[in-house]
């Protein structure tokens, strides 16, 4: 069960940061900044659940998906983290880093898909 603590904590922070965005930022930042914040939060949620999904699949199918989980975590930190920071500070440097996190997400999902193809019977 310890494996599930990471996605549990990530989801805790996704909810907390989402509530902060919804209740603490409205009217304090531009609509564009709020939209950026919400995008970061949405991807934070998706990929926190993605990590949980990968952990479950790795246990059921006995395949190593640690790299994919790490890439998703890196993506959350860079993509979502920089969306959060850019929306709060307007510092362009953070906006420039966002695509690196997106690429991390893409690589994680691609590697997962390729591992599924290599499995004798896929995931079924």
N, CA, C and O atoms as a GROMACS GRO file, in nm:
protein
  496
    1UNK      N    1   0.081  -0.121   0.000
    1UNK     CA    2   0.000   0.000   0.000
    1UNK      C    3   0.085   0.127   0.000
    1UNK      O    4   0.035   0.234  -0.035
    2UNK      N    5   0.212   0.117   0.039
    2UNK     CA    6   0.298   0.236   0.042
    2UNK      C    7   0.315   0.297  -0.096
    2UNK      O    8   0.335   0.418  -0.110
    3UNK      N    9   0.306   0.212  -0.200
    3UNK     CA   10   0.319   0.262  -0.336
    3UNK      C   11   0.215   0.368  -0.368
    3UNK      O   12   0.239   0.459  -0.448
    4UNK      N   13   0.101   0.357  -0.305
    4UNK     CA   14  -0.009   0.448  -0.334
    4UNK      C   15   0.002   0.580  -0.260
    4UNK      O   16  -0.080   0.669  -0.280
    5UNK      N   17   0.101   0.594  -0.174
    5UNK     CA   18   0.115   0.719  -0.100
    5UNK      C   19   0.153   0.833  -0.194
    5UNK      O   20   0.107   0.946  -0.175
    6UNK      N   21   0.237   0.807  -0.294
    6UNK     CA   22   0.275   0.914  -0.386
    6UNK      C   23   0.155   0.971  -0.460
    6UNK      O   24   0.132   1.092  -0.453
    7UNK      N   25   0.076   0.889  -0.530
    7UNK     CA   26  -0.040   0.949  -0.596
    7UNK      C   27  -0.140   1.008  -0.496
    7UNK      O   28  -0.209   1.105  -0.527
    8UNK      N   29  -0.147   0.951  -0.377
    8UNK     CA   30  -0.234   1.008  -0.274
    8UNK      C   31  -0.192   1.149  -0.236
    8UNK      O   32  -0.276   1.239  -0.227
    9UNK      N   33  -0.063   1.168  -0.212
    9UNK     CA   34  -0.013   1.302  -0.179
    9UNK      C   35  -0.028   1.397  -0.298
    9UNK      O   36  -0.063   1.514  -0.281
   10UNK      N   37  -0.001   1.348  -0.419
   10UNK     CA   38  -0.016   1.432  -0.537
   10UNK      C   39  -0.160   1.479  -0.554
   10UNK      O   40  -0.184   1.594  -0.588
   11UNK      N   41  -0.254   1.389  -0.529
   11UNK     CA   42  -0.395   1.426  -0.538
   11UNK      C   43  -0.436   1.521  -0.427
   11UNK      O   44  -0.517   1.611  -0.449
   12UNK      N   45  -0.382   1.502  -0.308
   12UNK     CA   46  -0.407   1.596  -0.198
   12UNK      C   47  -0.366   1.738  -0.241
   12UNK      O   48  -0.442   1.833  -0.224
   13UNK      N   49  -0.246   1.749  -0.297
   13UNK     CA   50  -0.198   1.881  -0.340
   13UNK      C   51  -0.276   1.934  -0.459
   13UNK      O   52  -0.295   2.055  -0.472
   14UNK      N   53  -0.321   1.845  -0.548
   14UNK     CA   54  -0.403   1.889  -0.662
   14UNK      C   55  -0.533   1.951  -0.613
   14UNK      O   56  -0.576   2.054  -0.664
   15UNK      N   57  -0.596   1.887  -0.516
   15UNK     CA   58  -0.721   1.941  -0.460
   15UNK      C   59  -0.693   2.073  -0.389
   15UNK      O   60  -0.766   2.171  -0.408
   16UNK      N   61  -0.590   2.076  -0.307
   16UNK     CA   62  -0.557   2.197  -0.232
   16UNK      C   63  -0.527   2.313  -0.326
   16UNK      O   64  -0.578   2.424  -0.309
   17UNK      N   65  -0.443   2.287  -0.428
   17UNK     CA   66  -0.408   2.394  -0.521
   17UNK      C   67  -0.526   2.433  -0.609
   17UNK      O   68  -0.539   2.549  -0.647
   18UNK      N   69  -0.613   2.337  -0.641
   18UNK     CA   70  -0.733   2.369  -0.717
   18UNK      C   71  -0.826   2.459  -0.638
   18UNK      O   72  -0.884   2.553  -0.692
   19UNK      N   73  -0.841   2.429  -0.509
   19UNK     CA   74  -0.925   2.513  -0.423
   19UNK      C   75  -0.866   2.653  -0.409
   19UNK      O   76  -0.938   2.753  -0.411
   20UNK      N   77  -0.735   2.660  -0.396
   20UNK     CA   78  -0.669   2.790  -0.389
   20UNK      C   79  -0.693   2.869  -0.516
   20UNK      O   80  -0.722   2.989  -0.511
   21UNK      N   81  -0.682   2.804  -0.630
   21UNK     CA   82  -0.706   2.872  -0.758
   21UNK      C   83  -0.849   2.920  -0.770
   21UNK      O   84  -0.874   3.032  -0.815
   22UNK      N   85  -0.943   2.835  -0.731
   22UNK     CA   86  -1.085   2.869  -0.745
   22UNK      C   87  -1.130   2.977  -0.648
   22UNK      O   88  -1.212   3.062  -0.682
   23UNK      N   89  -1.076   2.972  -0.526
   23UNK     CA   90  -1.125   3.064  -0.423
   23UNK      C   91  -1.029   3.177  -0.390
   23UNK      O   92  -1.070   3.283  -0.342
   24UNK      N   93  -0.901   3.155  -0.414
   24UNK     CA   94  -0.803   3.256  -0.376
   24UNK      C   95  -0.753   3.344  -0.489
   24UNK      O   96  -0.700   3.452  -0.464
   25UNK      N   97  -0.770   3.299  -0.612
   25UNK     CA   98  -0.714   3.376  -0.724
   25UNK      C   99  -0.816   3.454  -0.805
   25UNK      O  100  -0.782   3.552  -0.871
   26UNK      N  101  -0.941   3.410  -0.800
   26UNK     CA  102  -1.043   3.476  -0.881
   26UNK      C  103  -1.050   3.624  -0.844
   26UNK      O  104  -1.066   3.661  -0.728
   27UNK      N  105  -1.039   3.708  -0.946
   27UNK     CA  106  -1.041   3.852  -0.926
   27UNK      C  107  -0.905   3.910  -0.890
   27UNK      O  108  -0.889   4.032  -0.889
   28UNK      N  109  -0.808   3.826  -0.861
   28UNK     CA  110  -0.675   3.873  -0.823
   28UNK      C  111  -0.574   3.859  -0.937
   28UNK      O  112  -0.471   3.928  -0.938
   29UNK      N  113  -0.603   3.770  -1.032
   29UNK     CA  114  -0.517   3.753  -1.150
   29UNK      C  115  -0.606   3.764  -1.273
   29UNK      O  116  -0.729   3.757  -1.264
   30UNK      N  117  -0.544   3.782  -1.388
   30UNK     CA  118  -0.620   3.795  -1.513
   30UNK      C  119  -0.690   3.664  -1.546
   30UNK      O  120  -0.656   3.558  -1.493
   31UNK      N  121  -0.789   3.673  -1.634
   31UNK     CA  122  -0.860   3.552  -1.679
   31UNK      C  123  -0.763   3.456  -1.748
   31UNK      O  124  -0.774   3.335  -1.731
   32UNK      N  125  -0.668   3.510  -1.824
   32UNK     CA  126  -0.569   3.427  -1.893
   32UNK      C  127  -0.481   3.354  -1.790
   32UNK      O  128  -0.454   3.235  -1.805
   33UNK      N  129  -0.438   3.426  -1.687
   33UNK     CA  130  -0.355   3.364  -1.583
   33UNK      C  131  -0.434   3.257  -1.509
   33UNK      O  132  -0.380   3.151  -1.477
   34UNK      N  133  -0.561   3.284  -1.482
   34UNK     CA  134  -0.646   3.186  -1.414
   34UNK      C  135  -0.665   3.061  -1.501
   34UNK      O  136  -0.666   2.949  -1.450
   35UNK      N  137  -0.681   3.082  -1.631
   35UNK     CA  138  -0.695   2.968  -1.724
   35UNK      C  139  -0.567   2.885  -1.725
   35UNK      O  140  -0.573   2.762  -1.728
   36UNK      N  141  -0.451   2.949  -1.723
   36UNK     CA  142  -0.323   2.879  -1.718
   36UNK      C  143  -0.313   2.798  -1.590
   36UNK      O  144  -0.270   2.682  -1.592
   37UNK      N  145  -0.351   2.858  -1.479
   37UNK     CA  146  -0.350   2.790  -1.350
   37UNK      C  147  -0.438   2.666  -1.354
   37UNK      O  148  -0.398   2.558  -1.311
   38UNK      N  149  -0.560   2.683  -1.408
   38UNK     CA  150  -0.654   2.571  -1.414
   38UNK      C  151  -0.603   2.459  -1.505
   38UNK      O  152  -0.625   2.342  -1.477
   39UNK      N  153  -0.534   2.496  -1.614
   39UNK     CA  154  -0.476   2.394  -1.701
   39UNK      C  155  -0.370   2.314  -1.626
   39UNK      O  156  -0.367   2.192  -1.634
   40UNK      N  157  -0.284   2.382  -1.554
   40UNK     CA  158  -0.183   2.315  -1.473
   40UNK      C  159  -0.247   2.222  -1.372
   40UNK      O  160  -0.199   2.110  -1.350
   41UNK      N  161  -0.356   2.267  -1.310
   41UNK     CA  162  -0.424   2.186  -1.211
   41UNK      C  163  -0.491   2.064  -1.274
   41UNK      O  164  -0.488   1.954  -1.217
   42UNK      N  165  -0.550   2.082  -1.390
   42UNK     CA  166  -0.614   1.971  -1.460
   42UNK      C  167  -0.512   1.862  -1.494
   42UNK      O  168  -0.537   1.743  -1.471
   43UNK      N  169  -0.398   1.902  -1.548
   43UNK     CA  170  -0.294   1.804  -1.581
   43UNK      C  171  -0.233   1.742  -1.455
   43UNK      O  172  -0.191   1.627  -1.456
   44UNK      N  173  -0.229   1.818  -1.347
   44UNK     CA  174  -0.184   1.766  -1.218
   44UNK      C  175  -0.275   1.650  -1.177
   44UNK      O  176  -0.227   1.543  -1.138
   45UNK      N  177  -0.406   1.672  -1.187
   45UNK     CA  178  -0.502   1.566  -1.154
   45UNK      C  179  -0.487   1.446  -1.246
   45UNK      O  180  -0.472   1.333  -1.199
   46UNK      N  181  -0.490   1.469  -1.378
   46UNK     CA  182  -0.483   1.360  -1.474
   46UNK      C  183  -0.362   1.270  -1.448
   46UNK      O  184  -0.373   1.148  -1.447
   47UNK      N  185  -0.248   1.332  -1.427
   47UNK     CA  186  -0.125   1.253  -1.417
   47UNK      C  187  -0.102   1.196  -1.277
   47UNK      O  188  -0.025   1.101  -1.262
   48UNK      N  189  -0.165   1.253  -1.177
   48UNK     CA  190  -0.165   1.188  -1.045
   48UNK      C  191  -0.242   1.057  -1.053
   48UNK      O  192  -0.198   0.954  -1.002
   49UNK      N  193  -0.359   1.062  -1.120
   49UNK     CA  194  -0.433   0.939  -1.143
   49UNK      C  195  -0.358   0.847  -1.238
   49UNK      O  196  -0.364   0.725  -1.226
   50UNK      N  197  -0.285   0.906  -1.334
   50UNK     CA  198  -0.203   0.827  -1.424
   50UNK      C  199  -0.099   0.746  -1.350
   50UNK      O  200  -0.076   0.629  -1.380
   51UNK      N  201  -0.035   0.808  -1.252
   51UNK     CA  202   0.065   0.736  -1.171
   51UNK      C  203  -0.002   0.623  -1.095
   51UNK      O  204   0.052   0.512  -1.087
   52UNK      N  205  -0.119   0.649  -1.038
   52UNK     CA  206  -0.191   0.544  -0.966
   52UNK      C  207  -0.225   0.430  -1.062
   52UNK      O  208  -0.209   0.312  -1.028
   53UNK      N  209  -0.272   0.463  -1.180
   53UNK     CA  210  -0.304   0.364  -1.281
   53UNK      C  211  -0.182   0.279  -1.316
   53UNK      O  212  -0.191   0.156  -1.323
   54UNK      N  213  -0.069   0.343  -1.336
   54UNK     CA  214   0.053   0.269  -1.370
   54UNK      C  215   0.096   0.177  -1.256
   54UNK      O  216   0.142   0.065  -1.281
   55UNK      N  217   0.082   0.222  -1.134
   55UNK     CA  218   0.117   0.137  -1.019
   55UNK      C  219   0.028   0.014  -1.016
   55UNK      O  220   0.075  -0.098  -0.994
   56UNK      N  221  -0.101   0.034  -1.038
   56UNK     CA  222  -0.195  -0.079  -1.037
   56UNK      C  223  -0.161  -0.176  -1.150
   56UNK      O  224  -0.155  -0.297  -1.128
   57UNK      N  225  -0.139  -0.125  -1.269
   57UNK     CA  226  -0.107  -0.211  -1.383
   57UNK      C  227   0.024  -0.286  -1.358
   57UNK      O  228   0.036  -0.404  -1.390
   58UNK      N  229   0.123  -0.215  -1.302
   58UNK     CA  230   0.252  -0.282  -1.277
   58UNK      C  231   0.237  -0.397  -1.178
   58UNK      O  232   0.306  -0.498  -1.191
   59UNK      N  233   0.149  -0.383  -1.080
   59UNK     CA  234   0.125  -0.489  -0.983
   59UNK      C  235   0.047  -0.605  -1.044
   59UNK      O  236   0.079  -0.722  -1.021
   60UNK      N  237  -0.054  -0.573  -1.122
   60UNK     CA  238  -0.136  -0.678  -1.182
   60UNK      C  239  -0.059  -0.757  -1.287
   60UNK      O  240  -0.062  -0.880  -1.289
   61UNK      N  241   0.010  -0.685  -1.373
   61UNK     CA  242   0.078  -0.748  -1.486
   61UNK      C  243   0.225  -0.779  -1.461
   61UNK      O  244   0.293  -0.836  -1.546
   62UNK      N  245   0.274  -0.740  -1.344
   62UNK     CA  246   0.413  -0.767  -1.307
   62UNK      C  247   0.512  -0.710  -1.411
   62UNK      O  248   0.605  -0.778  -1.453
   63UNK      N  249   0.488  -0.585  -1.451
   63UNK     CA  250   0.581  -0.517  -1.540
   63UNK      C  251   0.635  -0.393  -1.469
   63UNK      O  252   0.566  -0.330  -1.388
   64UNK      N  253   0.757  -0.360  -1.499
   64UNK     CA  254   0.823  -0.247  -1.435
   64UNK      C  255   0.783  -0.117  -1.506
   64UNK      O  256   0.818  -0.096  -1.622
   65UNK      N  257   0.711  -0.032  -1.437
   65UNK     CA  258   0.668   0.096  -1.492
   65UNK      C  259   0.721   0.213  -1.408
   65UNK      O  260   0.662   0.322  -1.406
   66UNK      N  261   0.834   0.191  -1.339
   66UNK     CA  262   0.891   0.296  -1.255
   66UNK      C  263   0.933   0.417  -1.336
   66UNK      O  264   0.910   0.531  -1.294
   67UNK      N  265   0.996   0.394  -1.451
   67UNK     CA  266   1.039   0.506  -1.534
   67UNK      C  267   0.921   0.590  -1.578
   67UNK      O  268   0.926   0.713  -1.576
   68UNK      N  269   0.815   0.525  -1.619
   68UNK     CA  270   0.695   0.596  -1.663
   68UNK      C  271   0.635   0.678  -1.548
   68UNK      O  272   0.591   0.791  -1.569
   69UNK      N  273   0.632   0.620  -1.428
   69UNK     CA  274   0.583   0.694  -1.310
   69UNK      C  275   0.671   0.815  -1.281
   69UNK      O  276   0.621   0.923  -1.250
   70UNK      N  277   0.801   0.796  -1.290
   70UNK     CA  278   0.894   0.906  -1.263
   70UNK      C  279   0.878   1.018  -1.367
   70UNK      O  280   0.886   1.136  -1.333
   71UNK      N  281   0.858   0.979  -1.492
   71UNK     CA  282   0.837   1.080  -1.596
   71UNK      C  283   0.708   1.157  -1.574
   71UNK      O  284   0.702   1.278  -1.598
   72UNK      N  285   0.604   1.088  -1.527
   72UNK     CA  286   0.479   1.158  -1.497
   72UNK      C  287   0.497   1.253  -1.378
   72UNK      O  288   0.445   1.364  -1.379
   73UNK      N  289   0.569   1.208  -1.277
   73UNK     CA  290   0.596   1.295  -1.163
   73UNK      C  291   0.676   1.417  -1.207
   73UNK      O  292   0.646   1.529  -1.167
   74UNK      N  293   0.778   1.395  -1.289
   74UNK     CA  294   0.857   1.507  -1.342
   74UNK      C  295   0.768   1.602  -1.422
   74UNK      O  296   0.781   1.724  -1.411
   75UNK      N  297   0.678   1.546  -1.501
   75UNK     CA  298   0.585   1.628  -1.578
   75UNK      C  299   0.495   1.712  -1.488
   75UNK      O  300   0.471   1.829  -1.515
   76UNK      N  301   0.446   1.652  -1.380
   76UNK     CA  302   0.362   1.728  -1.286
   76UNK      C  303   0.443   1.844  -1.227
   76UNK      O  304   0.396   1.957  -1.222
   77UNK      N  305   0.564   1.813  -1.184
   77UNK     CA  306   0.646   1.917  -1.122
   77UNK      C  307   0.678   2.030  -1.220
   77UNK      O  308   0.669   2.147  -1.184
   78UNK      N  309   0.714   1.993  -1.342
   78UNK     CA  310   0.754   2.097  -1.438
   78UNK      C  311   0.633   2.160  -1.506
   78UNK      O  312   0.620   2.282  -1.505
   79UNK      N  313   0.545   2.079  -1.567
   79UNK     CA  314   0.431   2.134  -1.640
   79UNK      C  315   0.337   2.209  -1.545
   79UNK      O  316   0.315   2.329  -1.558
   80UNK      N  317   0.282   2.134  -1.450
   80UNK     CA  318   0.184   2.194  -1.360
   80UNK      C  319   0.249   2.300  -1.271
   80UNK      O  320   0.194   2.408  -1.252
   81UNK      N  321   0.366   2.266  -1.216
   81UNK     CA  322   0.435   2.362  -1.130
   81UNK      C  323   0.462   2.493  -1.200
   81UNK      O  324   0.442   2.600  -1.142
   82UNK      N  325   0.508   2.487  -1.323
   82UNK     CA  326   0.537   2.610  -1.397
   82UNK      C  327   0.410   2.683  -1.439
   82UNK      O  328   0.409   2.806  -1.445
   83UNK      N  329   0.303   2.609  -1.468
   83UNK     CA  330   0.174   2.675  -1.493
   83UNK      C  331   0.130   2.753  -1.370
   83UNK      O  332   0.087   2.868  -1.379
   84UNK      N  333   0.142   2.688  -1.253
   84UNK     CA  334   0.106   2.756  -1.128
   84UNK      C  335   0.191   2.882  -1.108
   84UNK      O  336   0.140   2.991  -1.083
   85UNK      N  337   0.322   2.864  -1.121
   85UNK     CA  338   0.413   2.976  -1.095
   85UNK      C  339   0.398   3.089  -1.196
   85UNK      O  340   0.400   3.206  -1.159
   86UNK      N  341   0.382   3.054  -1.323
   86UNK     CA  342   0.366   3.157  -1.426
   86UNK      C  343   0.237   3.237  -1.404
   86UNK      O  344   0.235   3.359  -1.417
   87UNK      N  345   0.129   3.166  -1.370
   87UNK     CA  346   0.002   3.236  -1.350
   87UNK      C  347   0.007   3.331  -1.230
   87UNK      O  348  -0.064   3.431  -1.227
   88UNK      N  349   0.091   3.299  -1.133
   88UNK     CA  350   0.102   3.383  -1.013
   88UNK      C  351   0.204   3.496  -1.027
   88UNK      O  352   0.190   3.601  -0.964
   89UNK      N  353   0.307   3.473  -1.110
   89UNK     CA  354   0.417   3.571  -1.117
   89UNK      C  355   0.431   3.641  -1.251
   89UNK      O  356   0.490   3.749  -1.257
   90UNK      N  357   0.377   3.584  -1.358
   90UNK     CA  358   0.394   3.633  -1.495
   90UNK      C  359   0.539   3.631  -1.541
   90UNK      O  360   0.574   3.700  -1.637
   91UNK      N  361   0.623   3.554  -1.474
   91UNK     CA  362   0.763   3.543  -1.514
   91UNK      C  363   0.771   3.448  -1.634
   91UNK      O  364   0.737   3.330  -1.621
   92UNK      N  365   0.814   3.499  -1.749
   92UNK     CA  366   0.816   3.423  -1.874
   92UNK      C  367   0.899   3.295  -1.866
   92UNK      O  368   0.868   3.198  -1.935
   93UNK      N  369   1.002   3.294  -1.783
   93UNK     CA  370   1.088   3.177  -1.770
   93UNK      C  371   1.006   3.052  -1.737
   93UNK      O  372   1.031   2.945  -1.791
   94UNK      N  373   0.909   3.068  -1.649
   94UNK     CA  374   0.824   2.954  -1.611
   94UNK      C  375   0.741   2.906  -1.730
   94UNK      O  376   0.724   2.786  -1.748
   95UNK      N  377   0.690   2.998  -1.810
   95UNK     CA  378   0.611   2.961  -1.928
   95UNK      C  379   0.698   2.885  -2.028
   95UNK      O  380   0.649   2.795  -2.097
   96UNK      N  381   0.824   2.920  -2.036
   96UNK     CA  382   0.914   2.854  -2.131
   96UNK      C  383   0.946   2.710  -2.089
   96UNK      O  384   0.981   2.629  -2.174
   97UNK      N  385   0.934   2.678  -1.962
   97UNK     CA  386   0.963   2.543  -1.913
   97UNK      C  387   0.844   2.448  -1.926
   97UNK      O  388   0.862   2.326  -1.925
   98UNK      N  389   0.724   2.502  -1.940
   98UNK     CA  390   0.603   2.419  -1.944
   98UNK      C  391   0.612   2.308  -2.050
   98UNK      O  392   0.576   2.194  -2.020
   99UNK      N  393   0.658   2.338  -2.172
   99UNK     CA  394   0.664   2.230  -2.272
   99UNK      C  395   0.755   2.113  -2.233
   99UNK      O  396   0.732   2.000  -2.276
  100UNK      N  397   0.855   2.138  -2.153
  100UNK     CA  398   0.943   2.029  -2.107
  100UNK      C  399   0.861   1.929  -2.024
  100UNK      O  400   0.876   1.808  -2.038
  101UNK      N  401   0.775   1.981  -1.939
  101UNK     CA  402   0.686   1.894  -1.861
  101UNK      C  403   0.589   1.820  -1.950
  101UNK      O  404   0.560   1.703  -1.926
  102UNK      N  405   0.538   1.887  -2.054
  102UNK     CA  406   0.448   1.821  -2.148
  102UNK      C  407   0.516   1.707  -2.222
  102UNK      O  408   0.456   1.602  -2.243
  103UNK      N  409   0.641   1.728  -2.261
  103UNK     CA  410   0.717   1.623  -2.328
  103UNK      C  411   0.739   1.505  -2.232
  103UNK      O  412   0.736   1.390  -2.274
  104UNK      N  413   0.761   1.534  -2.106
  104UNK     CA  414   0.777   1.429  -2.006
  104UNK      C  415   0.650   1.343  -1.998
  104UNK      O  416   0.659   1.221  -1.991
  105UNK      N  417   0.534   1.408  -1.999
  105UNK     CA  418   0.407   1.334  -2.000
  105UNK      C  419   0.397   1.246  -2.126
  105UNK      O  420   0.363   1.128  -2.118
  106UNK      N  421   0.428   1.305  -2.241
  106UNK     CA  422   0.418   1.232  -2.367
  106UNK      C  423   0.509   1.110  -2.369
  106UNK      O  424   0.468   1.001  -2.411
  107UNK      N  425   0.631   1.127  -2.323
  107UNK     CA  426   0.726   1.015  -2.322
  107UNK      C  427   0.676   0.905  -2.228
  107UNK      O  428   0.686   0.786  -2.260
  108UNK      N  429   0.623   0.944  -2.113
  108UNK     CA  430   0.571   0.844  -2.018
  108UNK      C  431   0.461   0.761  -2.082
  108UNK      O  432   0.463   0.638  -2.073
  109UNK      N  433   0.364   0.826  -2.145
  109UNK     CA  434   0.254   0.752  -2.207
  109UNK      C  435   0.301   0.670  -2.326
  109UNK      O  436   0.251   0.559  -2.348
  110UNK      N  437   0.395   0.721  -2.403
  110UNK     CA  438   0.447   0.645  -2.516
  110UNK      C  439   0.521   0.520  -2.470
  110UNK      O  440   0.500   0.412  -2.524
  111UNK      N  441   0.608   0.536  -2.369
  111UNK     CA  442   0.680   0.419  -2.316
  111UNK      C  443   0.583   0.315  -2.261
  111UNK      O  444   0.602   0.195  -2.281
  112UNK      N  445   0.482   0.361  -2.191
  112UNK     CA  446   0.381   0.268  -2.139
  112UNK      C  447   0.314   0.193  -2.254
  112UNK      O  448   0.298   0.071  -2.248
  113UNK      N  449   0.276   0.264  -2.358
  113UNK     CA  450   0.210   0.201  -2.473
  113UNK      C  451   0.301   0.100  -2.540
  113UNK      O  452   0.256  -0.008  -2.578
  114UNK      N  453   0.428   0.134  -2.555
  114UNK     CA  454   0.522   0.042  -2.618
  114UNK      C  455   0.543  -0.083  -2.532
  114UNK      O  456   0.556  -0.193  -2.586
  115UNK      N  457   0.548  -0.066  -2.401
  115UNK     CA  458   0.560  -0.184  -2.313
  115UNK      C  459   0.436  -0.273  -2.325
  115UNK      O  460   0.448  -0.396  -2.320
  116UNK      N  461   0.320  -0.212  -2.340
  116UNK     CA  462   0.197  -0.292  -2.357
  116UNK      C  463   0.203  -0.371  -2.487
  116UNK      O  464   0.162  -0.487  -2.491
  117UNK      N  465   0.253  -0.310  -2.592
  117UNK     CA  466   0.265  -0.380  -2.720
  117UNK      C  467   0.361  -0.498  -2.712
  117UNK      O  468   0.343  -0.600  -2.779
  118UNK      N  469   0.465  -0.484  -2.629
  118UNK     CA  470   0.565  -0.589  -2.615
  118UNK      C  471   0.516  -0.707  -2.532
  118UNK      O  472   0.569  -0.817  -2.542
  119UNK      N  473   0.414  -0.684  -2.451
  119UNK     CA  474   0.360  -0.791  -2.368
  119UNK      C  475   0.299  -0.898  -2.457
  119UNK      O  476   0.237  -0.866  -2.558
  120UNK      N  477   0.317  -1.021  -2.422
  120UNK     CA  478   0.268  -1.134  -2.504
  120UNK      C  479   0.120  -1.121  -2.534
  120UNK      O  480   0.077  -1.145  -2.647
  121UNK      N  481   0.041  -1.084  -2.435
  121UNK     CA  482  -0.103  -1.073  -2.453
  121UNK      C  483  -0.152  -0.932  -2.422
  121UNK      O  484  -0.267  -0.912  -2.386
  122UNK      N  485  -0.064  -0.833  -2.437
  122UNK     CA  486  -0.103  -0.697  -2.404
  122UNK      C  487  -0.140  -0.686  -2.258
  122UNK      O  488  -0.078  -0.751  -2.174
  123UNK      N  489  -0.239  -0.609  -2.226
  123UNK     CA  490  -0.284  -0.595  -2.088
  123UNK      C  491  -0.410  -0.675  -2.060
  123UNK      O  492  -0.466  -0.667  -1.950
  124UNK      N  493  -0.455  -0.751  -2.157
  124UNK     CA  494  -0.578  -0.828  -2.134
  124UNK      C  495  -0.551  -0.956  -2.059
  124UNK      O  496  -0.644  -1.032  -2.032
   0.00000   0.00000   0.00000
